[in-house]
Amino acid sequence: MDKIPIRSMAQRDYRMIPVDKIRVVNSRSREKKQLEENARSIGEMGLYKPILVNKRNLQASGMYELICGEGRLLAHVQLGRTHIQADVWDVDEIQAHLMTLGENIARTPPQTIDFARALKEMHDYGMGWDELSAITGKCHAYIQDYIRLVEQGEERLVKGVEDGVFPLAFAMSVAQSSDRSIQHLLMDAFDSGIVNSRNLRRVRKIIEDRLEKGKDLSGRKAPAPYTVERLKSDIRNMTCQKEAFVFEAGQRESRLMRVLVTLKELRRDEGFVTLLGTEGLADAPELKGQYTI
């Protein structure tokens, strides 16, 4: 894919073109209030920033194709104006679409799922990791994991990362874990400090919604009130599960130690040692750490 050309101010092609000669390629829904505000501003102050159009298919179709500025174009139509100032480009379809995404993402707050979707779409259209890293200020690995979450439909996890509830690495671990292992993952995160009393409620809410309502954000319901008692209960339950895990690990270690001590005693029996030699098991494995009995 050819990169979008960079033009100096002297190379820019500004024209007043008829609004009815502009075709909107990828229309987006807009709030009526915002459209009215655009029209009021342009009506009172004029158009500060020209729209962007593509003339690549002008000869064949007689129409310019809009790259960016649909809101400004609609405001001109609402004001009854017949012409609008445009910055005219001559680029292929993919370049034009990337320019549209680039303009849109510049106005999209990073703390939104729309930002993540736009990054994925820009990558799908051929934008490289270097350019995406420059847009986000993040390294290649971060962007790759970020886009992977979007590809997997993990909108709730993406929102959790964007809102600062948990780091991207934790979101990736959740996405790659089975539903049955999520609770253990949450316990490990609590032990390591990723999850604590301050963010526990939000982390549990995101994970519970993901399990119960799905990965995307459609059909969201108002969250149930989260009381201090429920917070205490959650921490108490997680502590109990951790204590049970530690107890079970201790029991298994104790049984292992008994087996090792028994084997040590047996190796003092000449008949047993002879039997081991007969079976080709005379060389005992070396144990390291606290088990070097």
C-alpha positions in Angstrom: 0.0 0.0 0.0 1.3 3.4 -0.9 1.6 5.9 1.9 -0.6 8.9 2.1 1.3 11.7 0.3 2.5 14.7 2.5 1.7 18.0 0.8 3.1 21.5 1.7 0.7 24.4 2.0 1.7 25.5 -1.5 0.7 22.1 -3.0 -2.7 22.1 -1.4 -5.7 22.4 -3.8 -8.4 24.5 -2.2 -11.6 24.9 -4.2 -15.2 26.1 -3.6 -17.2 23.1 -4.9 -21.0 22.5 -5.1 -22.4 20.6 -2.1 -24.6 18.5 -4.5 -21.4 17.3 -6.2 -20.1 15.6 -3.1 -20.8 11.9 -2.4 -20.6 10.7 1.2 -18.9 7.3 1.0 -19.0 6.3 4.7 -21.8 8.1 6.4 -21.9 8.2 10.2 -24.9 8.8 12.4 -24.8 12.2 14.1 -26.7 13.7 17.0 -29.2 16.4 16.0 -27.9 18.7 18.8 -24.3 18.5 17.4 -25.5 19.1 13.8 -27.5 22.2 15.0 -24.4 23.5 16.8 -22.3 23.1 13.7 -24.8 24.9 11.6 -25.0 27.8 14.2 -21.2 28.1 14.4 -20.7 28.1 10.6 -23.6 30.5 10.1 -22.2 33.0 12.6 -18.4 32.5 12.3 -17.9 30.9 8.9 -16.1 27.7 8.0 -12.7 27.6 9.7 -11.5 24.2 8.4 -12.2 23.0 4.8 -13.6 19.6 4.3 -11.5 16.9 2.5 -12.6 15.4 -0.7 -11.2 13.0 -3.2 -11.3 13.7 -7.0 -10.0 10.3 -8.1 -13.3 9.3 -9.7 -14.5 12.8 -10.6 -14.2 12.4 -14.4 -16.0 9.0 -14.4 -18.8 9.8 -11.9 -19.0 13.6 -11.9 -18.8 13.5 -8.1 -16.2 14.2 -5.5 -16.0 11.7 -2.7 -16.0 12.9 0.8 -13.0 12.0 2.9 -13.6 14.0 6.0 -16.1 16.7 7.1 -19.6 15.2 6.9 -20.8 17.3 9.8 -19.6 20.5 8.1 -21.1 19.4 4.8 -24.5 18.7 6.5 -24.4 22.1 8.2 -24.0 23.8 4.8 -26.9 21.9 3.5 -29.0 22.9 6.5 -28.0 26.5 6.0 -29.0 26.3 2.4 -25.6 27.0 1.1 -24.7 25.7 -2.4 -20.9 25.6 -2.2 -18.4 24.7 0.4 -14.6 25.2 0.6 -12.8 21.9 0.2 -9.2 20.6 0.3 -9.1 18.4 -2.9 -7.0 15.2 -2.9 -6.3 12.6 -5.6 -5.8 9.3 -3.7 -6.9 5.7 -4.1 -9.7 4.2 -2.2 -7.6 2.7 0.6 -5.6 5.9 1.2 -8.9 7.8 1.3 -10.3 5.5 3.9 -7.2 5.7 6.0 -7.4 9.5 5.9 -11.0 9.3 7.0 -10.0 7.0 9.9 -7.1 9.2 10.8 -9.3 12.3 10.9 -11.9 10.5 13.0 -9.5 9.0 15.5 -7.9 12.4 16.1 -11.3 13.5 17.5 -12.1 10.2 19.3 -11.2 10.1 23.0 -8.7 7.2 23.7 -10.9 6.1 26.6 -13.5 4.6 24.3 -14.1 1.4 22.5 -14.5 3.4 19.2 -10.8 4.4 19.5 -9.8 0.7 19.7 -12.1 -0.3 16.8 -10.6 2.5 14.7 -7.0 1.3 15.4 -8.0 -2.2 14.3 -9.6 -0.9 11.1 -6.6 1.2 10.3 -4.4 -1.9 10.7 -6.8 -4.0 8.6 -6.4 -1.4 5.8 -2.6 -1.8 5.9 -1.3 0.8 8.3 1.9 -0.4 9.9 2.8 -0.8 13.6 5.2 2.2 13.5 2.4 4.5 12.4 -0.1 3.1 14.9 2.5 3.3 17.7 3.0 7.0 16.8 -0.7 7.6 17.0 -1.1 6.0 20.4 2.3 6.5 21.9 2.5 2.8 22.7 5.0 0.1 21.7 4.3 -2.5 19.0 3.6 -5.3 21.4 1.0 -3.2 23.2 -0.7 -2.3 20.0 -0.7 -5.9 18.8 -2.3 -7.2 22.0 -4.7 -4.2 22.0 -5.9 -5.0 18.5 -6.1 -8.7 19.3 -8.6 -8.0 22.1 -10.7 -6.1 19.6 -10.5 -8.9 17.1 -11.7 -11.4 19.8 -14.6 -9.1 20.6 -13.3 -8.4 24.1 -15.0 -5.0 24.3 -15.5 -5.1 28.1 -11.8 -5.9 28.6 -10.7 -3.1 26.3 -12.9 -0.7 28.2 -11.4 -1.9 31.4 -7.9 -1.2 30.1 -8.9 2.2 28.7 -10.5 3.2 32.0 -7.4 2.2 33.9 -9.1 -0.5 35.9 -6.4 -3.1 35.1 -3.4 -3.3 32.8 -3.4 -4.7 29.3 -1.4 -7.8 30.4 -4.2 -8.7 32.9 -6.8 -8.3 30.2 -4.9 -10.6 27.8 -4.6 -13.2 30.6 -8.4 -13.1 31.1 -9.0 -13.3 27.4 -6.8 -16.4 27.1 -8.1 -18.2 30.2 -11.1 -20.6 30.4 -14.1 -19.5 32.3 -13.3 -22.0 35.1 -9.8 -20.6 35.6 -10.8 -17.0 35.9 -11.3 -17.1 39.6 -7.8 -18.5 40.1 -6.5 -15.7 37.8 -8.3 -13.2 39.9 -6.8 -14.6 43.1 -3.3 -14.4 41.6 -3.9 -10.8 40.5 -5.1 -10.0 44.1 -1.8 -11.5 45.5 0.3 -9.6 43.1 -1.4 -6.2 43.8 -3.0 -5.8 40.3 -6.4 -6.2 42.0 -6.9 -4.6 45.4 -9.6 -3.1 47.6 -9.8 0.0 45.4 -10.5 -1.7 42.1 -11.8 -5.0 43.2 -15.5 -4.0 42.7 -14.9 -2.8 39.1 -12.7 -5.7 38.1 -15.3 -8.3 39.4 -18.1 -6.3 37.6 -16.3 -6.4 34.3 -15.4 -10.1 34.6 -18.9 -11.1 35.8 -20.6 -9.1 33.0 -18.2 -10.7 30.5 -19.2 -14.2 31.7 -22.9 -13.5 32.1 -23.6 -11.0 29.2 -20.9 -11.7 26.7 -17.7 -10.0 25.7 -19.2 -7.0 23.9 -20.9 -4.0 25.4 -24.3 -4.4 23.9 -27.3 -4.6 26.2 -25.6 -3.1 29.2 -27.6 -2.8 32.4 -27.2 -0.4 35.2 -24.7 -2.0 37.7 -26.2 -3.1 41.0 -25.2 -1.0 44.1 -21.9 -2.2 45.5 -21.9 -1.9 49.3 -19.1 -2.0 51.8 -20.5 -5.3 53.1 -20.2 -6.9 49.7 -16.6 -5.6 49.3 -15.8 -7.2 52.7 -17.5 -10.4 51.7 -15.5 -10.5 48.4 -12.2 -10.0 50.1 -13.1 -12.5 52.8 -14.1 -15.1 50.2 -10.9 -14.6 48.2 -8.8 -14.8 51.4 -10.6 -18.1 52.4 -9.9 -19.6 48.9 -6.3 -18.5 49.2 -5.9 -20.1 52.7 -7.6 -23.3 51.4 -5.1 -23.4 48.5 -2.1 -22.9 50.9 -3.4 -25.6 53.2 -3.8 -28.1 50.4 -0.3 -27.3 49.1 1.0 -27.8 52.6 -0.7 -31.2 52.9 0.8 -32.3 49.6 4.2 -31.2 50.6 3.9 -33.1 53.9 3.0 -36.3 52.0 5.9 -35.8 49.6 8.3 -35.4 52.6 7.0 -38.6 54.1 7.6 -40.5 50.9 11.1 -39.1 50.6 12.0 -40.0 54.2 10.6 -43.5 53.6 12.7 -43.9 50.5 15.8 -42.8 52.4 15.2 -45.4 55.0 14.6 -48.1 52.4 17.9 -47.3 50.7 19.6 -48.4 53.9 18.2 -51.9 53.5 20.6 -54.1 51.5 17.9 -56.3 50.1 16.0 -53.3 48.8 19.2 -51.8 47.2 19.9 -55.1 45.6 16.3 -55.2 44.2 16.8 -51.7 42.8 20.0 -52.7 41.1 18.3 -55.7 39.5 15.6 -53.5 38.1 18.1 -50.9 36.9 17.0 -48.3 39.4 20.1 -48.1 41.5 20.9 -44.5 40.6 18.5 -42.2 42.6 17.5 -38.9 41.0 19.2 -35.8 42.5 16.8 -33.5 44.3 17.5 -29.8 44.7 16.2 -27.1 47.1 14.5 -28.1 50.4 14.0 -31.7 49.3 17.7 -32.7 49.3 17.2 -35.4 51.9 
